[in-house]
Amino acid sequence: MLTPETAGHIAGLGVDISRVDRIQRVHDKYGDKFLERVLGAEEIVVFHRRWQRDPRRGIRFLATRFAAKEAFSKAVGLGMRMPMAWSRMQTLNQPSGKPGVVLSEPLRTWYDQRFGPAHVSITDEHDMVVAFVVVERL
């Protein structure tokens, strides 16, 4: 949890807001190619589970994860350049339901050498999603 005492430990902040209809249009056009480019393996499983229950829930999931990746890339100062790639940063729910950041190689090693814990918060409405990422110093 971020407190006034830990605020000095912040290495980076990132935020992203995305329109759900924009993500829907890209998914409609590119389908699984878009999913495989943006989502990590575990996120793809969750997407399909939600899509099967309700396609709108699947698209909102995809949109929140897209926004989280954009916010994370801003927080670490990379944008979308190596070693950052959308599929290398996943936002997966912990057993408590809290979203957590899970990184894969080579992004994980790059990140671990520079930063401490990452915190992500996501929210969605029927037409917009927002993600906010705080990255701590080592």
N, C-alpha and C positions, 0 to 999 in steps of 0.2 A: 504494500500500500504506500502511496506517495504522501509524505507528510512534510511540513516545513523543514524538519531536520534532514530529510533525505533529498530535498529539492536541489541542493548543491551537488548532488550525485548524478544529475541528469546530463547525459552526453548528447542526446538528440530527441527532438519531437517531430512527429509527422502526422499530418491529417489529410484525409481525402474524402471527397463527397462525389458520389456517382449517381447518375439517373438509371433506374432499373430498366426503363424502356430502351436505353442505349445498349445495355448489356444484352437484353433480349434480342435486339436486332442483330448484333454481332453473333450471338449464339445461333439464331435462325439461319444466318448466312453460312457460318463455318462449322457448326455442330461440334462433333467430337474433336476436330482439329483445334478449335478454340479451347475446349476443356483441357486437352492435353498440354497445350501451351501455357495455360494460366494455372491450373490446379495441380497440386501434388497428388501422389497415388492415393493417400488416405482421404484427401478431400474429394477426389473423384468418386470414391465409394459412397461418401455421405451425400454428394450431389445426386447420384442416381437413386439412392434410397428416398431422398426428399422429392425428387422429380416424379418418381412412381406414385407417391402419395398425392402430390399436387404439383403440376408443372410450375405454377407461380412460386411455390416455396423453393423449388429447385433453382429458379432464376434468381430469387432474392438471396439464396445462399451463395450462388456464383458471384453476384454483385457485391455482397459483403466481403467475400474473400478477395476479389479483385481490388476493392478499396483498401483492405488491410495490407495487401502487398505494396500498393502504391504508397501508403502512409509509412510503412516500414522502410521502403527504399529512400524516402525523404529523411526519415529519422536517422538513418546511418550515413546519409550524404552521398549515396551512390547513384541515385536515380536507377534507370534500367540499363546498367552496364556491368560488365563482369566484375566480380563473381556473382552479382545479383541476377537472378532470373526468376520470373514469377513462380514457376513450379518448385523452386528451391526453398521458398518460404511458405510454410503452411500455417493456417490458423485452425487449430483443432481444439475441441472442447475437452477440458480436463474432467475427471470424474465428478467434480462439483458442479460442472456446467460452465465454469469460467473459461473464456477463450484463452488459449496459450499459443505462443510462437514455437514452431518446430522447424528447424533448419536442416537442410541436407548439404552434402559436399558439392563443390568446394566452398560454398558460402559459409557453412558452419565454422570451418577452421579460420577463415578470414575474420568472421564476426568474433569468435572466442578470443582472438588475439587482441581485440580492440575494445570490446564492450562487456558489460555485465548483463544482468537480466533485462529482458524486453517485456513490456506490458502492452497488451492490445485491448481495445474496447471497440465494439462494433454495434451498430443499431440499424434497423431498417424500418421503413414505412412502405406503403404500397408503391410509391413512385421514386423514393430516394433512399440511399444508404450512406452511412458515414462510418469511417474508421479513424481511430486515434491511436497512435503508438508513442510510447515513452521508452527510450533506451537509456539504461543506466551506465555510468562509468564503471570501469573495472575496479 
